[in-house]
Amino acid sequence: MGGASDLPPGFHFFPSDEELVVHFLRRKASLLPCQPDIVPTILLNHYDPWELNDKALQAGNQWYFFSHATQSRVTPNGYWSSICADEMVKSSGCNIGLKKTLVFSIGEPSEGIETNWIMHEYHLLDGRKVSSSSTSTSSSRKLHREKGHSNTESNNWVICRVFDSTCGSQANFHEEGMELSCLDEVFLSLDDYDEVSLSNN
């Protein structure tokens, strides 16, 4: 899997919560291509968090992947459980998704030993799919029917970010309000370039 190595030199996969929901999860649920198409799909229940290397997209000390929402988050050697209240993900002042925070424990459910592995699991709110042209929407629905997928199954997609909290998390920058993705940095650099060009004229 190419993963983050498929990005241009100097670019890093460092999405905010909003970007994960808008640019990746919405498009996945609507059967539209993600750009860049580097986030793989895996079955959450099949792997413990330390087994995500070469299976999920690694970006620094974080791993990203698509999966299907499930009530049971039991893995071969443990389970994921919620550790705090769900958070709303917003875009332009509107609620667009839900962010769940879970911790991984080794052992049987309710008797496990809590680890430092944390997962952010992002869900779409009902009816929140990609707003696109009627042609794209009808094509997506047609493809859905041909593949035998129901709308419920489509809305069950989630995108996950997993990291070991002892190593720190790049997500801390977002939480502190320093929300700059690689695209933000590109746009800011272009603004600086324009200012230099104007001052020289």
Buried (B, 14 or more C-beta within 10 A) or exposed (E): EEBBEEBEEEBEBBBBBBBBBBBBBBBBBBBBEBEBEBBBEBEBBEBBBEBBEEBBBBBBBBBBBBBEBEEEBEBEBBBBBEEEEEBEBEBEEEEBBBBBBBBBBBEEEEEBEEBEBBBBBBBBBEEBBBEBEEEBBEBBBEEBEEEEEEEEEBBBBBBBBBBBEEEEBBBEEBEEEEBEBBEEBEEEEEEEEEEEEEEEE
